[in-house]
């Protein structure tokens, strides 16, 4: 087993160079926001959708666009609005007067990387159309279903400040996002670097440093990363602690959680931990990998009680307590 892991680790280190090149190139354009860049790389590597939450101006759109440019894939930015229809997203049937037939006009969802800007501004019908694309990786127009790109991912953005004209995302859709990443302001030094880089007539353009073939090859290597049974049990214990905290000696969390994380959280914790290990050039998962991605995978899957909201307790507070109390293998 040790020999196999060493052989795999050598292959992982070789394949992870692809992601290192992408990270380096994106970092030339995006100053700071290291966590966002890391999570975007995990999204590309795993095919998991990502929800970015942060105030305007934190380079969310620029980061996603730059990422798409570095791997030379199609990118579409879709601005979600309250009057948006499903057809505006997935396309529709168009009548051809010449031959009296209907033809399919595909919408912007037929791309590789989709930036769903202010995703919570679209009404329920549009969200349901997006839900099929996110879960099934296909869309239905008329009576025909069309497959999406095999590297297709949705990166949604939300503004935590302005709530006028927004719709709460359905729980089923929120659960389809692998991660919810909270973004913060840059530091003083980072902001000076941003001024020097972007406050001039021309902005730098990223180079193409990988392609879809390299991403698929890296993804295949990532899924072969070894995860021990004890680490799997650790993942399951963390998720179960969100549902039954009393069993793990944290009874005070019981009245604060209305609903815990779904089994999808266990799946994403496993895949995300493998991706995190891959980015660090390791052929095996360690508990630190789970902690690195745990907050982003769990925070949007916990439904807090009114008591927790009244006491201004956040999902991150609860996740921190769970990590502190669940035994580490």
C-alpha positions in Angstrom: 0.0 0.0 0.0 2.8 2.4 0.9 4.5 1.7 -2.4 1.3 2.4 -4.3 0.7 5.7 -2.4 4.3 6.8 -3.2 3.8 6.0 -6.9 0.5 7.9 -6.8 2.1 10.9 -5.0 4.8 11.2 -7.7 2.1 11.3 -10.3 0.0 13.8 -8.3 3.0 16.1 -7.9 3.5 16.0 -11.7 -0.1 16.6 -12.5 -0.5 19.3 -9.8 2.0 21.4 -11.8 -0.9 22.2 -14.1 -2.9 23.7 -11.3 0.2 25.5 -10.0 0.7 27.2 -13.3 -3.0 28.3 -13.4 -2.7 29.6 -9.8 0.4 31.6 -10.7 -1.1 33.1 -13.8 -4.4 34.1 -12.1 -2.4 35.6 -9.2 -0.7 38.0 -11.7 -4.1 39.6 -12.3 -5.9 39.1 -9.0 -4.0 40.6 -6.1 -4.7 38.8 -2.7 -8.0 36.8 -2.5 -5.8 33.7 -2.1 -8.7 31.7 -0.6 -11.0 32.6 -3.5 -8.4 31.5 -6.1 -7.8 28.2 -4.2 -11.5 27.4 -4.0 -12.0 28.3 -7.7 -9.2 25.8 -8.5 -10.9 23.2 -6.4 -14.1 23.9 -8.3 -12.5 23.4 -11.7 -10.7 20.3 -10.5 -13.8 18.6 -9.0 -16.5 20.1 -11.3 -18.2 21.5 -8.2 -20.3 24.6 -8.3 -19.3 27.6 -6.1 -21.2 30.4 -4.5 -19.1 33.5 -3.8 -20.5 36.0 -1.3 -18.9 39.4 -0.9 -19.5 43.1 -1.4 -19.1 44.6 -4.9 -15.6 45.4 -6.1 -13.7 42.3 -4.7 -12.7 41.0 -8.2 -15.2 38.1 -8.3 -16.0 38.6 -12.0 -12.4 39.3 -13.0 -11.1 36.2 -11.1 -13.6 33.9 -12.9 -12.9 35.4 -16.3 -9.2 35.2 -15.8 -9.5 31.6 -14.7 -11.4 30.7 -17.9 -8.7 32.5 -20.0 -5.9 30.6 -18.5 -7.4 27.3 -19.4 -8.8 28.5 -22.8 -12.4 27.5 -22.2 -15.7 29.4 -23.0 -16.9 31.8 -20.3 -20.2 33.6 -20.0 -21.3 36.2 -17.5 -25.0 36.2 -16.9 -26.6 39.1 -15.0 -29.6 37.7 -13.1 -32.5 40.1 -12.7 -36.1 39.9 -11.3 -37.6 39.9 -14.8 -35.3 37.2 -16.1 -37.1 34.2 -17.8 -35.9 30.6 -18.1 -35.6 31.1 -21.9 -33.1 34.0 -21.3 -30.9 31.4 -19.6 -31.3 28.1 -21.4 -32.7 29.2 -24.8 -35.9 28.6 -26.6 -37.6 27.3 -29.7 -37.7 29.8 -32.6 -40.1 29.6 -35.5 -38.5 29.5 -38.9 -40.9 31.2 -41.4 -39.0 29.8 -44.4 -39.8 26.2 -43.9 -42.4 26.5 -41.1 -40.3 24.5 -38.6 -39.1 25.3 -35.1 -35.4 25.5 -34.4 -33.5 25.5 -31.1 -31.8 28.8 -30.2 -29.4 27.9 -27.3 -29.0 30.3 -24.5 -25.8 31.4 -22.6 -25.9 28.4 -20.3 -24.2 26.5 -23.1 -20.7 27.4 -22.0 -18.0 25.9 -19.9 -17.7 28.4 -17.0 -20.9 30.3 -16.1 -20.7 33.3 -13.8 -24.2 33.7 -12.4 -23.9 37.3 -11.2 -26.3 38.2 -8.3 -27.9 34.8 -8.7 -30.4 35.6 -5.9 -32.1 38.2 -8.1 -33.8 35.8 -10.4 -37.3 34.4 -9.7 -38.2 30.8 -8.9 -38.9 29.6 -12.5 -35.4 30.8 -13.7 -33.8 29.2 -10.7 -35.5 25.9 -11.4 -34.1 26.0 -15.0 -30.6 26.6 -13.5 -31.1 23.8 -11.0 -31.5 21.2 -13.8 -28.3 22.4 -15.4 -26.4 22.3 -12.1 -27.6 18.9 -11.1 -28.0 17.0 -14.3 -25.5 18.9 -16.4 -28.1 19.2 -19.1 -31.0 21.5 -20.1 -34.4 20.7 -21.6 -35.7 22.9 -24.4 -39.1 21.8 -25.7 -39.1 18.0 -25.6 -35.4 17.5 -26.1 -32.6 17.5 -23.5 -29.1 18.8 -24.4 -25.9 17.8 -22.6 -23.7 20.6 -21.3 -19.9 20.8 -21.5 -18.2 18.0 -19.4 -16.2 20.7 -17.6 -19.3 22.8 -17.0 -19.5 24.6 -13.6 -21.6 27.5 -12.3 -20.0 30.2 -10.1 -22.7 32.2 -8.5 -22.2 35.6 -6.7 -24.3 37.2 -4.0 -24.1 40.7 -2.5 -24.6 40.4 1.3 -25.5 44.0 1.7 -28.3 44.9 -0.6 -31.3 42.7 -0.3 -33.9 44.8 -2.1 -35.2 42.9 -5.2 -33.7 39.6 -4.2 -35.2 36.2 -3.8 -34.0 33.6 -1.3 -32.4 30.7 -3.1 -34.3 27.4 -2.7 -32.6 25.1 -0.3 -32.4 22.4 -3.0 -30.4 24.7 -5.2 -28.2 26.0 -2.4 -27.3 22.4 -1.6 -26.1 21.9 -5.2 -23.3 24.4 -4.6 -20.3 22.5 -3.5 -18.9 25.5 -1.6 -20.0 28.9 -0.3 -17.0 31.1 -0.1 -17.2 34.4 2.0 -14.9 37.1 0.6 -13.2 39.8 2.6 -11.5 43.2 1.8 -7.9 43.2 0.7 -5.2 44.4 3.1 -3.5 47.8 2.8 -0.5 46.4 1.0 -2.7 44.3 -1.3 -4.7 47.4 -2.2 -1.6 49.4 -3.0 -0.6 46.5 -5.4 -4.1 46.6 -6.9 -3.7 50.3 -7.6 -0.3 49.8 -9.3 -1.6 46.9 -11.4 -5.0 48.1 -12.5 -5.2 51.9 -12.1 -3.6 52.7 -15.4 -4.5 52.8 -19.1 -4.0 49.1 -19.9 -4.5 46.1 -17.7 -2.4 42.9 -18.0 -3.8 39.9 -19.9 -3.4 36.4 -18.6 -1.6 33.8 -20.7 -3.1 30.4 -21.6 -1.2 27.9 -19.4 -3.4 24.8 -19.7 -6.3 23.3 -21.6 -9.3 21.1 -21.1 -7.3 18.0 -21.7 -4.9 18.8 -18.9 -7.8 19.6 -16.5 -9.4 16.2 -17.3 -6.1 14.4 -16.8 -5.6 16.2 -13.4 -9.2 15.4 -12.4 -8.6 11.8 -13.1 -5.5 11.7 -10.9 -7.2 13.6 -8.1 -10.0 11.0 -7.8 -7.4 8.3 -7.2 -6.0 10.0 -4.1 -6.0 7.6 -1.1 -8.3 8.3 1.8 -8.1 6.1 4.9 -11.2 4.6 6.6 -10.5 6.6 9.8 -10.5 9.8 7.8 -13.8 8.8 6.1 -15.2 8.2 9.6 -14.0 11.6 10.6 -15.9 13.2 7.7 -19.1 11.3 8.6 -18.7 12.2 12.3 -18.5 15.9 11.4 -21.6 15.8 9.2 -23.5 13.8 11.8 -22.5 16.2 14.5 -24.6 18.9 12.6 -27.6 16.6 12.9 -27.2 15.1 16.4 -24.7 17.3 18.3 -25.7 15.7 21.7 -24.1 12.4 20.6 -20.7 14.3 20.3 -21.0 16.1 23.7 -22.0 19.5 22.3 -25.6 19.6 23.7 -25.7 23.4 23.6 -25.8 23.3 19.7 -29.0 21.3 19.7 -31.4 24.3 20.0 -29.4 26.3 17.5 -29.6 24.0 14.5 -33.0 23.4 12.8 -31.6 21.1 10.1 -28.1 19.7 9.7 -26.1 19.0 6.6 -27.3 16.5 4.0 -25.4 13.4 2.8 -24.2 15.6 -0.1 -22.0 17.3 2.5 -20.2 14.1 3.2 -19.6 13.5 -0.5 -18.3 17.0 -1.1 -16.1 16.9 2.0 -14.5 13.7 0.6 -14.0 15.1 -2.9 -13.0 18.5 -1.7 -10.4 17.0 0.7 -8.9 15.0 -2.2 -8.7 18.2 -4.3 -7.0 20.0 -1.4 -4.5 17.2 -1.0 -3.9 17.4 -4.8 -3.2 21.1 -4.7 -0.6 20.4 -2.0 1.0 17.6 -4.1 -0.1 14.8 -1.7 -1.3 11.3 -2.7 -3.4 10.9 0.5 -5.9 12.9 2.5 -5.2 14.2 6.1 -7.6 15.7 8.6 -6.2 19.2 7.8 -7.5 18.9 4.3 -11.0 18.5 5.7 -10.6 21.5 8.0 -9.3 23.6 5.1 -12.5 23.1 3.0 -15.0 22.2 5.8 -16.3 25.7 6.5 -17.0 26.4 2.8 -18.7 23.1 2.3 -20.9 23.2 5.5 -21.8 26.8 6.1 -24.6 27.0 3.6 -26.0 23.6 4.5 -26.8 24.4 8.1 -30.3 25.9 8.7 -30.1 27.7 12.0 -33.0 28.1 14.4 -34.6 31.5 15.4 -32.8 31.2 18.7 -29.4 31.2 16.9 -30.4 34.1 14.7 -31.6 36.1 17.7 -28.3 35.5 19.4 -26.4 36.4 16.1 -24.8 33.1 16.0 -23.4 32.2 12.5 -23.0 28.9 10.8 -19.2 29.4 11.1 -19.5 29.6 14.9 -21.3 26.3 14.9 -18.8 24.6 12.5 -15.9 25.9 14.6 -17.4 24.2 17.7 -18.0 21.0 15.9 -14.4 20.8 14.7 -13.2 21.5 18.2 -15.3 18.6 19.7 -15.2 15.8 17.1 -12.2 13.5 17.7 -9.5 13.8 15.1 -8.0 10.5 13.8 
